[in-house]
Amino acid sequence: MGNDSRPDEGSVSAGNPPGPALPIKAGRRQHLALPAVFLLLGVVYASWAARIPAIRDALALDAAQLGVVLLAAGVGAVSSFPLAAWSVHRFGPRAASMASGVALLVALPCLALAPGLG
């Protein structure tokens, strides 16, 4: 309780790093993981966006129907946020990202089959 001017042993100002030091390769993999996930998401959504006119024509949707379909996709995405938060909390960010990445890679070929579903 006195006037101890020493910083806490675990504080950053004491010269300690904020967390355990990572090996160089592990740090590099972690540094590249986030751009890889964003690249995967970009490929999936670009593939979907490029297929929208073909799917619209194959299913004979008018502008209003297509709008409802696209709105439903957004509502589905927002409603999945609690599931995503739960999976990150339960399994950790690495496992949750890997599972969602694999799910997206499996779903991507399904876009090519979508016009045949109608």
CNS distance restraints for C-alpha pairs under 8 A (distance, minus, plus):
assign (resid   7 and name CA) (resid  11 and name CA) 6.84 0.50 0.50
assign (resid   7 and name CA) (resid  13 and name CA) 6.82 0.50 0.50
assign (resid   7 and name CA) (resid  14 and name CA) 5.72 0.50 0.50
assign (resid   8 and name CA) (resid  14 and name CA) 6.73 0.50 0.50
assign (resid   9 and name CA) (resid  14 and name CA) 6.21 0.50 0.50
assign (resid   9 and name CA) (resid  16 and name CA) 7.77 0.50 0.50
assign (resid  10 and name CA) (resid  14 and name CA) 7.14 0.50 0.50
assign (resid  10 and name CA) (resid  16 and name CA) 6.58 0.50 0.50
assign (resid  11 and name CA) (resid  15 and name CA) 7.54 0.50 0.50
assign (resid  11 and name CA) (resid  16 and name CA) 6.49 0.50 0.50
assign (resid  11 and name CA) (resid  18 and name CA) 7.41 0.50 0.50
assign (resid  12 and name CA) (resid  16 and name CA) 5.10 0.50 0.50
assign (resid  12 and name CA) (resid  17 and name CA) 5.80 0.50 0.50
assign (resid  12 and name CA) (resid  18 and name CA) 5.82 0.50 0.50
assign (resid  17 and name CA) (resid  21 and name CA) 7.64 0.50 0.50
assign (resid  22 and name CA) (resid  26 and name CA) 6.25 0.50 0.50
assign (resid  22 and name CA) (resid  27 and name CA) 5.72 0.50 0.50
assign (resid  23 and name CA) (resid  27 and name CA) 6.12 0.50 0.50
assign (resid  24 and name CA) (resid  28 and name CA) 6.16 0.50 0.50
assign (resid  25 and name CA) (resid  29 and name CA) 6.18 0.50 0.50
assign (resid  26 and name CA) (resid  30 and name CA) 6.20 0.50 0.50
assign (resid  27 and name CA) (resid  31 and name CA) 6.03 0.50 0.50
assign (resid  28 and name CA) (resid  32 and name CA) 6.24 0.50 0.50
assign (resid  29 and name CA) (resid  33 and name CA) 6.03 0.50 0.50
assign (resid  30 and name CA) (resid  34 and name CA) 7.37 0.50 0.50
assign (resid  32 and name CA) (resid  36 and name CA) 6.25 0.50 0.50
assign (resid  33 and name CA) (resid  37 and name CA) 6.29 0.50 0.50
assign (resid  34 and name CA) (resid  38 and name CA) 6.32 0.50 0.50
assign (resid  35 and name CA) (resid  39 and name CA) 6.01 0.50 0.50
assign (resid  36 and name CA) (resid  40 and name CA) 6.18 0.50 0.50
assign (resid  37 and name CA) (resid  41 and name CA) 6.22 0.50 0.50
assign (resid  37 and name CA) (resid  97 and name CA) 7.78 0.50 0.50
assign (resid  37 and name CA) (resid 101 and name CA) 7.30 0.50 0.50
assign (resid  38 and name CA) (resid  42 and name CA) 6.07 0.50 0.50
assign (resid  39 and name CA) (resid  43 and name CA) 6.23 0.50 0.50
assign (resid  40 and name CA) (resid  44 and name CA) 6.24 0.50 0.50
assign (resid  40 and name CA) (resid 101 and name CA) 7.44 0.50 0.50
assign (resid  41 and name CA) (resid  45 and name CA) 6.09 0.50 0.50
assign (resid  42 and name CA) (resid  46 and name CA) 5.82 0.50 0.50
assign (resid  43 and name CA) (resid  47 and name CA) 6.02 0.50 0.50
assign (resid  44 and name CA) (resid  48 and name CA) 6.27 0.50 0.50
assign (resid  44 and name CA) (resid 104 and name CA) 7.14 0.50 0.50
assign (resid  44 and name CA) (resid 105 and name CA) 7.87 0.50 0.50
assign (resid  44 and name CA) (resid 108 and name CA) 6.34 0.50 0.50
assign (resid  45 and name CA) (resid  49 and name CA) 5.99 0.50 0.50
assign (resid  46 and name CA) (resid  50 and name CA) 6.05 0.50 0.50
assign (resid  47 and name CA) (resid  51 and name CA) 6.35 0.50 0.50
assign (resid  47 and name CA) (resid 108 and name CA) 7.81 0.50 0.50
assign (resid  48 and name CA) (resid  52 and name CA) 6.40 0.50 0.50
assign (resid  48 and name CA) (resid 111 and name CA) 6.78 0.50 0.50
assign (resid  51 and name CA) (resid  55 and name CA) 6.09 0.50 0.50
assign (resid  51 and name CA) (resid 111 and name CA) 7.60 0.50 0.50
assign (resid  51 and name CA) (resid 112 and name CA) 7.99 0.50 0.50
assign (resid  52 and name CA) (resid  56 and name CA) 5.96 0.50 0.50
assign (resid  53 and name CA) (resid  57 and name CA) 6.13 0.50 0.50
assign (resid  54 and name CA) (resid  58 and name CA) 6.00 0.50 0.50
assign (resid  54 and name CA) (resid 115 and name CA) 7.67 0.50 0.50
assign (resid  55 and name CA) (resid  59 and name CA) 6.03 0.50 0.50
assign (resid  55 and name CA) (resid 114 and name CA) 6.94 0.50 0.50
assign (resid  55 and name CA) (resid 115 and name CA) 5.26 0.50 0.50
assign (resid  56 and name CA) (resid  60 and name CA) 5.82 0.50 0.50
assign (resid  56 and name CA) (resid  61 and name CA) 5.19 0.50 0.50
assign (resid  56 and name CA) (resid  62 and name CA) 7.58 0.50 0.50
assign (resid  56 and name CA) (resid  66 and name CA) 6.82 0.50 0.50
assign (resid  57 and name CA) (resid  61 and name CA) 6.55 0.50 0.50
assign (resid  58 and name CA) (resid 115 and name CA) 5.54 0.50 0.50
assign (resid  58 and name CA) (resid 116 and name CA) 7.99 0.50 0.50
assign (resid  59 and name CA) (resid 115 and name CA) 6.39 0.50 0.50
assign (resid  59 and name CA) (resid 118 and name CA) 6.03 0.50 0.50
assign (resid  61 and name CA) (resid  65 and name CA) 5.65 0.50 0.50
assign (resid  61 and name CA) (resid  66 and name CA) 5.92 0.50 0.50
assign (resid  62 and name CA) (resid  66 and name CA) 6.18 0.50 0.50
assign (resid  63 and name CA) (resid  67 and name CA) 6.06 0.50 0.50
assign (resid  64 and name CA) (resid  68 and name CA) 6.33 0.50 0.50
assign (resid  65 and name CA) (resid  69 and name CA) 6.32 0.50 0.50
assign (resid  66 and name CA) (resid  70 and name CA) 6.19 0.50 0.50
assign (resid  67 and name CA) (resid  71 and name CA) 6.01 0.50 0.50
assign (resid  68 and name CA) (resid  72 and name CA) 6.03 0.50 0.50
assign (resid  69 and name CA) (resid  73 and name CA) 6.41 0.50 0.50
assign (resid  70 and name CA) (resid  74 and name CA) 6.54 0.50 0.50
assign (resid  71 and name CA) (resid  75 and name CA) 6.21 0.50 0.50
assign (resid  72 and name CA) (resid  76 and name CA) 5.99 0.50 0.50
assign (resid  73 and name CA) (resid  77 and name CA) 6.20 0.50 0.50
assign (resid  74 and name CA) (resid  78 and name CA) 6.25 0.50 0.50
assign (resid  75 and name CA) (resid  79 and name CA) 6.02 0.50 0.50
assign (resid  76 and name CA) (resid  80 and name CA) 6.15 0.50 0.50
assign (resid  77 and name CA) (resid  81 and name CA) 6.90 0.50 0.50
assign (resid  80 and name CA) (resid  84 and name CA) 6.26 0.50 0.50
assign (resid  81 and name CA) (resid  85 and name CA) 6.12 0.50 0.50
assign (resid  82 and name CA) (resid  86 and name CA) 6.07 0.50 0.50
assign (resid  83 and name CA) (resid  87 and name CA) 6.10 0.50 0.50
assign (resid  84 and name CA) (resid  88 and name CA) 6.18 0.50 0.50
assign (resid  84 and name CA) (resid  96 and name CA) 7.62 0.50 0.50
assign (resid  85 and name CA) (resid  89 and name CA) 6.14 0.50 0.50
assign (resid  86 and name CA) (resid  90 and name CA) 5.89 0.50 0.50
assign (resid  87 and name CA) (resid  91 and name CA) 5.59 0.50 0.50
assign (resid  87 and name CA) (resid  92 and name CA) 7.07 0.50 0.50
assign (resid  87 and name CA) (resid  96 and name CA) 5.89 0.50 0.50
assign (resid  88 and name CA) (resid  92 and name CA) 4.57 0.50 0.50
assign (resid  88 and name CA) (resid  93 and name CA) 4.92 0.50 0.50
assign (resid  88 and name CA) (resid  95 and name CA) 7.68 0.50 0.50
assign (resid  88 and name CA) (resid  96 and name CA) 5.48 0.50 0.50
assign (resid  89 and name CA) (resid  93 and name CA) 7.62 0.50 0.50
assign (resid  91 and name CA) (resid  95 and name CA) 5.90 0.50 0.50
assign (resid  91 and name CA) (resid  96 and name CA) 6.31 0.50 0.50
assign (resid  92 and name CA) (resid  96 and name CA) 6.17 0.50 0.50
assign (resid  93 and name CA) (resid  97 and name CA) 5.90 0.50 0.50
assign (resid  94 and name CA) (resid  98 and name CA) 6.13 0.50 0.50
assign (resid  95 and name CA) (resid  99 and name CA) 6.05 0.50 0.50
assign (resid  96 and name CA) (resid 100 and name CA) 6.13 0.50 0.50
assign (resid  97 and name CA) (resid 101 and name CA) 5.93 0.50 0.50
assign (resid  98 and name CA) (resid 102 and name CA) 6.14 0.50 0.50
assign (resid  99 and name CA) (resid 103 and name CA) 6.13 0.50 0.50
assign (resid 100 and name CA) (resid 104 and name CA) 6.13 0.50 0.50
assign (resid 101 and name CA) (resid 105 and name CA) 6.23 0.50 0.50
assign (resid 102 and name CA) (resid 106 and name CA) 6.17 0.50 0.50
assign (resid 103 and name CA) (resid 107 and name CA) 6.06 0.50 0.50
assign (resid 104 and name CA) (resid 108 and name CA) 6.02 0.50 0.50
assign (resid 105 and name CA) (resid 109 and name CA) 7.55 0.50 0.50
assign (resid 106 and name CA) (resid 110 and name CA) 7.40 0.50 0.50
assign (resid 107 and name CA) (resid 111 and name CA) 6.96 0.50 0.50
assign (resid 108 and name CA) (resid 112 and name CA) 7.67 0.50 0.50
assign (resid 109 and name CA) (resid 113 and name CA) 7.09 0.50 0.50
assign (resid 110 and name CA) (resid 114 and name CA) 6.23 0.50 0.50
assign (resid 113 and name CA) (resid 117 and name CA) 6.95 0.50 0.50
assign (resid 114 and name CA) (resid 118 and name CA) 7.73 0.50 0.50
